[in-house]
Amino acid sequence: MPASAKPLGLLFALIALAVGIFFLGQPRPKPLPPEWKSLEIYQRTITRNEFETLLNTVFTTGSAWHDAITLSEMKATIRVGRSPADGLFHLHFSSPDTPATPSPRPWRSTRELPPPSREKPLNGLKIAIDPGHIGGAWAKMEERWLRFGGGSPVMEGDMTLQVAQLLKPLLEKHGASVSLVRSSNEPVTQLRPSGPGKEAERQFYRTAEIHARARLVNETLKPDLVLCLHFNAEAWGDPTQPTLIDRTHLHLILNGAYTDEELFLPDQRLAMLKKLLSRTHEEEILVGSQLATTFSEITGLPPYQYPADTKNALPVPNQPYLWTRNLLANRLYDCPVIYLEPYVMNSTIDYPRLQAGDYDGIREINGKPQISIFREYANAIAQGLIVQNLKQPTF
């Protein structure tokens, strides 16, 4: 070795030793958890003002998000765990004077679809229909089963599947590519309750089942839009002798309204940020408002109002039928989600129509000529999506 190389080698060794001693006395920065790295694609895709406005008006119900997210002029510093010691993620904002980089996403908005035509107004739109609940032999476990007097059992999972099977060909006829997340009264998940008891059952049908559907939607189906079909209900007491009420209503749920308690949980904080940054809310508002308008015109259903003391739902301004809530399905699905809650299963208005089942043409029910409630549901969605797509510019 040349003599001149020895001082340099000694110098590098001393530097390395000093660095090592420094870090022995200092906590090393924690590596970023892998799932938080998924936010890197959103760097400089949103301004601070947009980010803060969406947090305050759409995605949170309180102010505790300030404990986990600190804003400066050009970035948000976000806790990735329950305390700052767990690590931080830095989201850099775009400058108000510089066009933001478009948010990357696996779905297309209605504005990005091929031009619609009168013959195929849903041309190119990929839709996944998610019939809520499971039904069949699982309906009683899900507590989505009721029976009044000698009538047939009303099972929400069976009814949502029936609507989905009617809706799919209507949408395909007008150019959409449609998948059913569930095509039978069997769970999507292969898991089953781990033991007896309500908690094990809830973990099965409320958690494992929705996670399995989310994996199917996000990894295989990859739609532009998910339609979560449900029927609403109000407290009915004994499901074998349910209380019937004299009202019915409609509302549609978009993702948002994360509570302070939910945002304390790192996984929900991350999910909220993905929703916010991928701009799903913009598309949910666009599609949801037209669906609500068309649905209410066809059915005559009035808007549902959450009680004034509700902590986990926010009304969408100037949209009486639209609400934001943080539900597992609309949180886990990567694309925009419209979660529909029309009719009331234990309503004196809707129960007779549900008992009548599906049928062609018109029957007199409640003293009125009416089409099948299931076909009315499917037609209202199809017509709403058609109207929405035909409103889009054709360039």
ZIRAWO-V926019 format. One record per pair of residues at least 6 apart in sequence whose ideal C-beta (glycine too) atoms are under 6 Angstrom apart, sorted by the first residue. I is the first residue (numbers start at 1). GAP is how many residues later the second one is. Records with the same first field share a line. If there is no record, write none. Layout:
# ZIRAWO-V926019
I = GAP, GAP
This chain:
# ZIRAWO-V926019
30 = 57
33 = 47
36 = 44, 53
41 = 63
42 = 235
43 = 49
44 = 48, 50, 57
45 = 55, 56, 58
47 = 46, 47, 49
48 = 45
54 = 222
55 = 10
58 = 198, 223
59 = 197, 199, 213, 217
60 = 198
61 = 196, 198
62 = 198
64 = 196
65 = 198
68 = 11, 201
69 = 7, 9
70 = 7
74 = 19
75 = 15, 17
76 = 15
77 = 11, 13
78 = 11
80 = 6, 7, 9
81 = 185
94 = 6
103 = 175, 176
105 = 173
106 = 116, 228
107 = 117, 228
108 = 116
109 = 174
110 = 279, 282
111 = 281
113 = 11, 12
114 = 9, 10
115 = 279
116 = 7, 273, 274
120 = 55
121 = 53, 265, 268, 269
122 = 52, 53, 54, 267
123 = 52
125 = 51, 99
126 = 51, 97, 98
127 = 44, 49, 51, 96, 98
128 = 51, 53, 89, 93, 95, 98
129 = 35, 51, 98
130 = 51, 96, 98
131 = 29, 30, 33, 51, 98
132 = 28, 96, 97, 98
133 = 9, 11, 23, 24
134 = 23, 53
135 = 20, 22, 23, 50
136 = 49
139 = 6, 16, 18
141 = 60
142 = 63
144 = 12
145 = 8, 10, 94
146 = 8, 90, 93, 96
147 = 6, 93
148 = 94
151 = 204
154 = 191, 200
156 = 75
159 = 72
160 = 69
162 = 212
163 = 66, 211, 214, 215
164 = 16, 65
166 = 208, 209, 212
167 = 211, 214
168 = 10
170 = 208, 212
171 = 7, 211
172 = 6
174 = 212
179 = 42
181 = 32
182 = 6
187 = 22
188 = 24, 25
189 = 19, 20, 23
191 = 17
193 = 7, 8, 11
194 = 6
210 = 118, 119
214 = 118, 119
217 = 116
218 = 116
223 = 112
225 = 111
226 = 107, 111
227 = 111
228 = 101, 111
229 = 111
230 = 111
231 = 112, 114
232 = 109, 112
233 = 111, 112, 113
234 = 11, 110
236 = 6, 7, 110
237 = 6
242 = 104
244 = 102, 104
245 = 102
246 = 102
248 = 95, 96, 99, 101, 102
249 = 52, 53, 55
250 = 51, 71, 92
251 = 53, 70, 72, 90
252 = 36, 40, 69, 70, 86, 88
253 = 70, 72, 86
254 = 30, 34, 70
255 = 20, 75
256 = 68
257 = 55, 56, 57, 67, 68, 69
258 = 14, 68
259 = 53
262 = 6, 64
263 = 6
271 = 60
280 = 56
283 = 53
284 = 52
287 = 51, 101
288 = 34, 50
289 = 30
290 = 94, 97, 98
291 = 93
292 = 29, 30
294 = 86, 89, 90, 93
295 = 85
298 = 82
303 = 17, 18
306 = 7
313 = 10, 12
314 = 10
315 = 8
316 = 6
330 = 7, 9
343 = 7
344 = 6
352 = 13, 14
353 = 12, 20
356 = 9
358 = 14, 16
359 = 13
362 = 7, 9
